[in-house]
Amino acid sequence: MKKSRSEALFKKAKSYFPGGVNSPVRAFRSVGGTPLFIERGKGANIWDADGNKYLDFCCSWGPLILGHANPKVVKAIKDTVGKGSSFGAPTELENKLAELILSNNKFIEKIRFVSSGTEAVMSAIRLARGYTKRNKILKFEGCYHGHSDSLLVKAGSGLVTFGNTSSAGVPEAFVNETIVVSLNNKEAVKEAFTKFKNEIACIIIEPIPANNGLLLQDKSYLQFLRDICTENKTLLIFDEVISGFRIGFTGAAGYYNIKPDIITYGKIIGGGLPVGAYGASAKIMSNISPEGDVYQAGTLSGNPVAMAAGIAQLKECLKKGFYEKLEKKTKSFIEAANPKSSILNPKFFSIGSIFWLAFTDKEKIQSAEEIDPNSMQHFRKLYHELLEKGIYLGPSGYEVGFVSEAHSEKDLKKAAKVVVNSLK
């Protein structure tokens, strides 16, 4: 596999950007080696700057549910950008995308578009605080919600503690308003509400945690969170930036049939362009400016090109059997990719079209503490073996993989054989 062009580009990039990248995981620190500079993508494949071709299971970290350069999405982008790329004013496309989402999602009544998942979550947290007139939030170790200050917090040392900052530059005052507990631990949540009664504005969770492995929660646990929030007049936020429109049009809320108070979205609703959104009941959303006193704004919010791409993509997702076919393909792939017996104990976990490979003897992994950090050395070796054989995953053993509509049965059968042989 040729790498000289990517290596040269990375060397130059390091003189422009911190670490040579504009988002940390791209630097390949988790797997070692030089990051690939991608030149183009089509369908289920990508090509790097050296001309190497890969079957892509990263899919830009999830949003490309139709694959790369889908003709309908590309046409929508071209038709729209030819009329202007941004106006900082309302366009009909915002109405159309909102109607498409809201008319097919019983869990929200109004929505606000923003430009990223981080921005959506940050805004949802502010909305929860403004609505409840409380300051503290409760989050879970193993769930990632973007890089806003209140959420860059990892677990403290006790069952229920204020967290510790996981980034320099986050003031202690912000950390002191964030309570962090382990996933799948009801007692910790109960203790938090006892200790901080009438102080917690919201619980925020990835209902399908997919940023630190695929830590699938039982429906009973998510229902417990719904119930305890209702009892304490605390808002429940589902961060569905990854799971929304990925495992079904109504995401995890629909999959589990649990109604949170606020839902955040991203990824898929932009068709590969930068976008995010948050939605809730009309009553809760009425607190957002200019209707209410919770301020949030953005010049590029509802960007017409992103709206057009999102409309084109979501219309495809609404076609009969779309999600069922994706799930079937994913299950067939991971079943065929598992070598069944190996001293490394490779195990695939999946939901919908999301999958994760872990090296573990556990039948379930539901919290960050259950992931063996030493197992990442196996992923590191596997990653480069797969790259050499034309399979591209996200460059970290903690990241999940995605199957898109563009992945053919032939693609997946071939990839499964490569994975089995590489594991062996």
N, C-alpha and C positions, 0 to 999 in steps of 0.2 A: 504494500500500500504506500503510494507516494504521499509525502507530508511536507515537502520543501516549501510549497507556496503558503500553506497554513502556518508553518513555522516562521516564515519571513513576515507574514502579516501580523502574527502575534508579537513578534519582536518589536515591530513598529508601533503596534497598539499600546505596548507598555510605556511608550514615551508620551502617549496622549491621555490614557485613562488609568485610574488606580487599579493595579493588578492586571492591566491590559484589557479590562472588560467593563461593561456597563451594568452587569448584574453578577453577583459573586459566584454562583454555582457554575457559570460558564467557563470559569478559569481552570476547570479540571483538577482543582486541588484535592477533591475526594478520591479521584481515580488515578491521578498522576498523568504526566505527559503533556502534550501540547493540545490545546483546544482546536477543534475543527472550525474553520471559517466556511460557512455554508454559502454557496453561490446561487442555488436555485432549488425549487421543489416542484414536483408534479405528481398528483395522485398520492400514492403511498410512499413515494421515493424522494430522497434529497441527494444533491450532488455537492461535494465540497470544492474548495478553490483549486484543488489538485486534480479534479475530475473523477474522484472516487464516488461510486454510487452506493447508497445505503437504503435499506428498507427502514422507514422511520416509525418508531414506536413512542417518540416523544411528542410529536404533533404540536410543536411550539408550546409544550407543557399543557396540552389539553384542548385549546380552542378549535383546532382544525378537525372537527368531527367529520367533515366531508373530505378531508385530505387536502393536499396542497393545490393551490391554483384551480380550485373548482370552477368550471366554465361559467356557471350561473352567478357565482360570487364575483368573479373577475369582471363579467359584463356589467353587473350592478355598480361596481366600483368605477369602471371606466365611464359609464354613462353619467354617473353623478359628478365625478371630479371634473369632467369637461364643462360642467355648469358652475364650477367654483368649489373650492375645497373647504372653506369655512366662512361663516358670516357673523358669528357672535350674536345671532338673532334666531328666533324660532323658524323651523322649517316643517313642512308637512310630513317629512320622513320620520320625525320624532313621534308624531301622532300615530303613524302607521305601525312603527315598531312597538310602541306602547300598546296599541290595540291588539296586535298580534299576540303579545305576551299576556296581557290582562284577560283577554277573552278566552284564553286557554289555560288559565291558572287561577283556581278558586282560592288560593292562599293569600293573595294580595289584591288590593283594590286600587291603589295608586302607586306610581313608580317615579323615581327621579334618576335620570341618566347622569353618569359622571365619566371620568376618563380612565379609571383603573380600579382593580379590585381593592387595593389599599385605600384608595379614596372612598370607595363605597363603604368599607368597614369603618373607617374613621368617622364618616358622616353618620352611620347607623349608631355608633357608640354615643356620639354627641346628641343625636335625636333621643336615644334612650335616657340619657341624663337630663335633657331638657324636659322630656315628658314626665319623668318620675320625680324630678327635683331632688335626685340623689346623685352621689358622686362615685361610689365604688362600683367596680365591675368584677365579675368572676369569669376567669378563663381556665383552660385546661392545658396541662403539660402535654405536648405532642400535637397540639393544634397550632397552625400558623395562620395569622390573620393580616399579613402585610407588615409594613415597617413603620407604622405610626407609633409614637412614643409610648402610649398606654399599653400597647400590645407586644412590644419588644421586651417581654418580661418572662423569665423562666421560674420554675418552682423554687420555693425556699426550702428550708430544712425540716419543717414540721408537717404534720398532717394538714393543718390549715395555717398558712402563713401568708404574709405579703411576699410577693416574689422578689427576685433579684434581677437587676437589669441584665439583659443579654447583649447590650450594645453600649459603647461609650456614647456620651452625649445625651443620655436619657436622664433627666433630673430625678432625684430621689423622691420629690413630691409627687411625680407621676407614678412611680413604682408603688408608693404607699397607698394609691387608690386602686391598685390591681391585686386581686386575690387569685392565687394560682393553686389548683388542686390536680390530683391525678385523674386521668380518665377512668371510667368504669368503677368509680368509688362513691357510692351513695352516702356513706357515713361522713366523708370529707365535705360533701356539699351540705349535708344537714348541719354539720358543725359550723360551717361558714355562716349559715343563716342564723344560727343561734348566737354566734359571736358578734355578728354585724347586723343584727335585726333592724329592719327599716332603713338600712344604709345602702343596700345593693341595688343599683339601677337596673342591671341586666346580667344575665348569663349569656356568654357567647361561646358557641361551639361549632366546629365543622361536624355536622351530623354524620358525614362520611369522612372521617379524618384521613386526608390523603397527601399531607405535606411532610409527614415523618413516618413513612411506611403507610400501609393501608390498615388502619386500626379500626376495624369494623365493630360498631357498638350494637348491642342488642336493642331491639325496639323498646323493650321494657325500661331500659335505662333512659332512653330519650323521652319516653312518656313520663318517667319519674321527674325529669328536669322540667317538662311542661307543667306538671302538677305542682311542684314546689314553687315554681315561678308564679303560678296563678295564686297559690295560697299566700304568698308574700308580696303580691302586687309588684313583682319584678318582671321586666320584659325578657322574653327569650328570643335571642337572635340566632338564626341559622346562617352561618357563613357558607354559602353555596357557590362561591366563586369557581370552584372546581366541579362540584357535583350538580349544580344547576344546569339543566338542559343536556347533561351528559348521561345520566342513568335513566332519564325520562324527561319529558318536557317540563314536568313540575318538580323535577329534582328529588332530593331526599324527602322533602315535605310530602310529596305525593307518594313516594315509594313506601314510606312508613305511615302515611296518613296521619301526620301530626302537624298541627298548625302552630308555627312560631308567631311571635308578634312582629318581628322584622326579618326580612330575608335579604341577604346581599348576593349579587350576581356579578359575573364578569365573563372572561374567556369567550365562550361560544356566542354570546349575543352580539359580538362585534365582527364575526366572520374572519377573525385573524387580525383585526385592527384594534387599537387601544380603546377599551371601553369598560365600563362598570355600571352597576345600578344597585339601588336599594329600594325595597318596596314594603308596604304594610297596609293596614286598614286605612280607610279614608280619614278616620278619626285621628290616628297617630300621625299620618302624613300631613295633616292640617297644621301641625306644629312647625313645619318647615317654612322658612322665608321664601316668598314674600307673604304667605298666608299666615304664618306664625312667627315666633320669635327665636327659633333655632336657625342660625345663619349657616348657609352653605351655598357656594357659587362656583362657577368654572367657565372660563371663556370657551373652551372646546367641548364642554358638556353637550351631548346630543349632536356631535359633529355629523354633518350630513353624509359624508363618505362612509363613516363607521355605521351609521344607521342603515344605509342602503345595503352594506355588506351583511349586516345582521338580519335584515328582512329576508334577503335571498337565502341565507343559511337556515334560518328558523323555519321557513316555508318547507324546506326539504325535510327537516326534522319532524314536521307534523304529518308527513305522509304515512299512511297505514303500514304498520309492521316495521317501521324504521328502527326503533329501539330494540325490538325483539330480535331482529336479524343481527344487529350489532352484538347483543349479548350472546347469542348462539355462536357467532364466529369467535368471540373472545373465549368462551368456555371450551370450545373445540381446540383452540390454539393452545391454551395453558394445559389442557389435559394431555395433548400430544407432546408438549414441550417438557413435561416432567419425566425425568429418567426413571422414576419410581423407586429405585434403590441407589443410594450413594452415601458414602460416609460423611458427606458434607450436609446431608439432610436438606436439600433444596426443596422449597415448598412455595407454591403459587397461591395467592389469595386474590379474589376478584369480586367485583360487583358491577353489573352492567358491562360497560366496555372499558372499565378501569381494572388494571391488574398490578400485582406487586410480587416480586420474587424475594423471599427471605431464606436465610440459611438457619433453620431452627428445627427442633424436635417437638415444638408446641403445635397443637392443633388449632389454636387461636392466639392471636396477638392483639390485645385490646388497649394496651397502654405503652407509652414510650419506654418505660422501665423494663418492659419484657423483651425489648430488642437487644440482642447481644452485640455490643459495639465491635467486638473482635471478629464477628462474622463479616464485617465490611471488607476485610482483607481478601475474602473469597470473591466478593463482588468486584473488587478492584481488578483482580486477575481475569475474571469472566468478562468484564467490560471490554478490555482490550482484545481478548480472544474473539468476541462478537464483532467488534469493529473491523478486525482483519478479515472477517468473513461477510462483511456487508450488512450488519445489523446495528442500528443506532438506537440506543436508549438514552434517557437523561443521565448525565454524568455524576450520579450519586446513588448509592445503594438504599438511601432513604426515600428516593423519589419513585413515584408510580409510573406505569406505562399506560398507553392508550391505544386502542384499536379504532380506526376510522372506517367510514363507509368505503373508502378507496382501497382498503386492504382486501385483496381477493383471496378466495379459498386457496388458490395455488401459492400466493405469497405466504400465507400463514402456515401451510403445510411445509413449505421449504424452510421457513424461519424456525419452525418447531424442531425440525431435524438438526438444524445448525445449533440451536440451544442445547438439545440433548447431547450432541457430540462434544460441544464445548464444555458442558458440565462434566461429562465423563473424563 
